[in-house]
Amino acid sequence: MVVVVGGGASGLGTAWDLLLRGIPVTVVEAEDIGRGTSGRFHGLLHSGGRYVVSDPRSARECREENDILRRIAPSAIEPTGGYFVGVGDQDTSYIDEWLKGADQAGIPVRPVSRKELEEKVPGIRRESHAAYFVPDGVLEGFTLLTLLKDNIEKAGGTILPNTRLEAVRHTNGRVSGVSVSTRNGVLDINCNVVVNAAGPWASDVAHLFDDGFSMQRAAGMMLIFANRMVPQVVNRLAPPGDGDIFVPHGETVILGTTDVPQDSPEAPVPTRAEARRLLALGSELFPAIESWRVLRAFCGVRPLFQKDVRDVKSRYVSRDFSVIDHGARHGLEGAFSLVGGKWTTYRLMAESVGDEVCMYLGVDTASITASTALSPVNRPGPAGGPLVCECEGVTRDSLASRMDWSVDDWRTGTWFAMGPCQGTMCAHRAIALRTPRYGPEHTLGELARLREERDKGMWPVAWGDNAREAVFNRAVRFQTLAEEAGSDEWE
Ligand SMILES: Cc1cc2nc3c(=O)[nH]c(=O)nc-3n(C[C@H](O)[C@H](O)[C@H](O)COP(=O)(O)OP(=O)(O)OC[C@H]3O[C@@H](n4cnc5c(N)ncnc54)[C@H](O)[C@@H]3O)c2cc1C
């Protein structure tokens, strides 16, 4: 039995890989599925175009995984395609290098005429001097996490949310079990392998393996705009930098990202200064961006492993992610860590750690995730009754039929409270549905946390229409929940 720590893309991907090889798996997730970076990313299904010059190996991996994900999880991918657009007085030698790199990585690149660019990407800077089309796409992270979760459970795997790894038990230097804390107390689970897929928390978990390592963490901020102003992915054709990618999601578009080193694994609260800087960078591609309505800002944390030669197992696959066999580094045998990478390459990462686990267990079964489609989620659920969330069209019955979900799962599973009003109107109505089952004390806490979380993302971008919405949101929040704002918060 294998215990996987972390319910993000890496953890669920690993569980699915191992289950398909016939190995029983339990996933323990400290909070809700997708609570870490996998629920706080940009949503780009990389074609590899971004990395052809800086990291050709990663570019090839993205190219291959992009193809695979389109085949195995089509319902989680929007195959929009993407443009790389050159703007400003850029050195054209980078474009030559980029075209050469794309060719070597096998990324199909089509030159785009100015006429096509202006037709397909309205609002793009007129002075742009080069444009190419690549197979970028949109990766719906929450949809893919739900697909993985459902397929894992259907295949007999166990997923335990609100379950935190606290300790690893061992016998003669080999893993023999774990202790986890749950809402009902501490639980012991017997297992002979632990896979640490805890994203930005991975170095904390590794300390439980008697073999710590250090990580570089960097926070990235993104801005969500209220309308789909950009119908396809648009990248700036330049060495990867800040604020150089637009990714459409449903009726919105996300601009990102930044890269600020930090010590904590927790996503920081976005700041207004960084939001303004992101907007200024975005205006290089879309000059009218200041007039677009911003919905909110949010941050995620990149988990990067600090490598040295000793650190990485011999079967090292990518420079972008690392599989660490702690037994081989004189830590616990049967303990593995999977660190770094991208959402786009989660399947390859899972296959790589799966190979190591199988070698340790003496299981001679190859990974089949690349050729096994994830069965679509079959959860029609009643959708009738009055509208609860007007922005996203979520009805009372669609929430009430998922009463055992957490509020966060309601939000990411139905999109309630994610539209222009950010829950100002619907949060109270939605949470009230839960009160008969969970009691007023519990659900008032849920309401306060939801409103506070939405507020954190709105306030740093409170200008124009969004300032009116943010102030209204606060007035409703503080009046109905009898809360008070700190005086500095209203500056
Ligand atoms: C700003 C930003 C933008 C990005 N954009 C893109 C993009 O457009 N395209 C792309 O392909 N990639 C992108 N990425 C990268 C991608 O999002 C991450 O590589 C990926 O989501 C990491 O997933 P993970 O499962 O490793 O970590 P996480 O999703 O963080 O999962 C780790 C989980 O472990 C849990 N955990 C921690 N400690 C414990 C414990 N003790 N016990 C139990 N559970 C625990 C946490 O609660 C968490 O849910 C982006 C990253 C960032 C930061």
Ligand as a Chemical Component Dictionary entry (heavy atoms), coordinates in Angstrom:
data_LIG
# 
_chem_comp.id                   LIG 
_chem_comp.type                 NON-POLYMER 
_chem_comp.pdbx_formal_charge   0 
_chem_comp.three_letter_code    LIG 
# 
loop_
_chem_comp_atom.comp_id 
_chem_comp_atom.atom_id 
_chem_comp_atom.alt_atom_id 
_chem_comp_atom.type_symbol 
_chem_comp_atom.charge 
_chem_comp_atom.model_Cartn_x 
_chem_comp_atom.model_Cartn_y 
_chem_comp_atom.model_Cartn_z 
_chem_comp_atom.pdbx_ordinal 
LIG C1  C1  C 0 1.604  31.606 -10.309 1  
LIG C2  C2  C 0 1.696  30.262 -10.959 2  
LIG C3  C3  C 0 1.201  30.072 -12.247 3  
LIG C4  C4  C 0 1.318  28.819 -12.855 4  
LIG N1  N1  N 0 0.798  28.654 -14.102 5  
LIG C5  C5  C 0 0.916  27.458 -14.721 6  
LIG C6  C6  C 0 0.361  27.283 -16.013 7  
LIG O1  O1  O 0 -0.247 28.181 -16.587 8  
LIG N2  N2  N 0 0.488  26.072 -16.600 9  
LIG C7  C7  C 0 1.145  25.035 -15.992 10 
LIG O2  O2  O 0 1.254  23.967 -16.595 11 
LIG N3  N3  N 0 1.654  25.166 -14.733 12 
LIG C8  C8  C 0 1.544  26.344 -14.089 13 
LIG N4  N4  N 0 2.032  26.517 -12.824 14 
LIG C9  C9  C 0 2.653  25.361 -12.140 15 
LIG C10 C10 C 0 1.594  24.433 -11.511 16 
LIG O3  O3  O 0 0.488  25.139 -11.059 17 
LIG C11 C11 C 0 2.217  23.652 -10.361 18 
LIG O4  O4  O 0 3.400  23.061 -10.809 19 
LIG C12 C12 C 0 1.297  22.541 -9.855  20 
LIG O5  O5  O 0 0.003  23.015 -9.601  21 
LIG C13 C13 C 0 1.877  21.945 -8.576  22 
LIG O6  O6  O 0 0.999  20.949 -8.134  23 
LIG P1  P1  P 0 1.352  20.054 -6.873  24 
LIG O7  O7  O 0 0.339  18.981 -6.797  25 
LIG O8  O8  O 0 2.781  19.639 -6.940  26 
LIG O9  O9  O 0 1.252  21.037 -5.628  27 
LIG P2  P2  P 0 -0.071 21.603 -4.898  28 
LIG O10 O10 O 0 -1.164 21.809 -5.857  29 
LIG O11 O11 O 0 0.361  22.767 -4.091  30 
LIG O12 O12 O 0 -0.534 20.412 -3.948  31 
LIG C14 C14 C 0 0.118  20.131 -2.728  32 
LIG C15 C15 C 0 -0.948 19.732 -1.718  33 
LIG O13 O13 O 0 -0.298 19.150 -0.584  34 
LIG C16 C16 C 0 -1.110 19.440 0.559   35 
LIG N5  N5  N 0 -0.280 19.246 1.759   36 
LIG C17 C17 C 0 0.750  20.009 2.184   37 
LIG N6  N6  N 0 1.250  19.500 3.345   38 
LIG C18 C18 C 0 0.519  18.398 3.641   39 
LIG C19 C19 C 0 0.546  17.438 4.718   40 
LIG N7  N7  N 0 1.446  17.509 5.726   41 
LIG N8  N8  N 0 -0.374 16.439 4.712   42 
LIG C20 C20 C 0 -1.298 16.345 3.704   43 
LIG N9  N9  N 0 -1.347 17.225 2.674   44 
LIG C21 C21 C 0 -0.462 18.233 2.641   45 
LIG C22 C22 C 0 -1.533 20.892 0.322   46 
LIG O14 O14 O 0 -2.702 21.226 1.063   47 
LIG C23 C23 C 0 -1.767 20.902 -1.194  48 
LIG O15 O15 O 0 -3.120 20.720 -1.540  49 
LIG C24 C24 C 0 1.921  27.741 -12.175 50 
LIG C25 C25 C 0 2.402  27.937 -10.867 51 
LIG C26 C26 C 0 2.285  29.175 -10.269 52 
LIG C27 C27 C 0 2.767  29.373 -8.884  53 
# 
loop_
_chem_comp_bond.comp_id 
_chem_comp_bond.atom_id_1 
_chem_comp_bond.atom_id_2 
_chem_comp_bond.value_order 
_chem_comp_bond.pdbx_ordinal 
LIG C1  C2  SING 1  
LIG C2  C3  SING 2  
LIG C2  C26 DOUB 3  
LIG C3  C4  DOUB 4  
LIG C4  N1  SING 5  
LIG C4  C24 SING 6  
LIG N1  C5  DOUB 7  
LIG C5  C6  SING 8  
LIG C5  C8  SING 9  
LIG C6  O1  DOUB 10 
LIG C6  N2  SING 11 
LIG N2  C7  SING 12 
LIG C7  O2  DOUB 13 
LIG C7  N3  SING 14 
LIG N3  C8  DOUB 15 
LIG C8  N4  SING 16 
LIG N4  C9  SING 17 
LIG N4  C24 SING 18 
LIG C9  C10 SING 19 
LIG C10 O3  SING 20 
LIG C10 C11 SING 21 
LIG C11 O4  SING 22 
LIG C11 C12 SING 23 
LIG C12 O5  SING 24 
LIG C12 C13 SING 25 
LIG C13 O6  SING 26 
LIG O6  P1  SING 27 
LIG P1  O7  DOUB 28 
LIG P1  O8  SING 29 
LIG P1  O9  SING 30 
LIG O9  P2  SING 31 
LIG P2  O10 DOUB 32 
LIG P2  O11 SING 33 
LIG P2  O12 SING 34 
LIG O12 C14 SING 35 
LIG C14 C15 SING 36 
LIG C15 O13 SING 37 
LIG C15 C23 SING 38 
LIG O13 C16 SING 39 
LIG C16 N5  SING 40 
LIG C16 C22 SING 41 
LIG N5  C17 SING 42 
LIG N5  C21 SING 43 
LIG C17 N6  DOUB 44 
LIG N6  C18 SING 45 
LIG C18 C19 SING 46 
LIG C18 C21 DOUB 47 
LIG C19 N7  SING 48 
LIG C19 N8  DOUB 49 
LIG N8  C20 SING 50 
LIG C20 N9  DOUB 51 
LIG N9  C21 SING 52 
LIG C22 O14 SING 53 
LIG C22 C23 SING 54 
LIG C23 O15 SING 55 
LIG C24 C25 DOUB 56 
LIG C25 C26 SING 57 
LIG C26 C27 SING 58 
# 
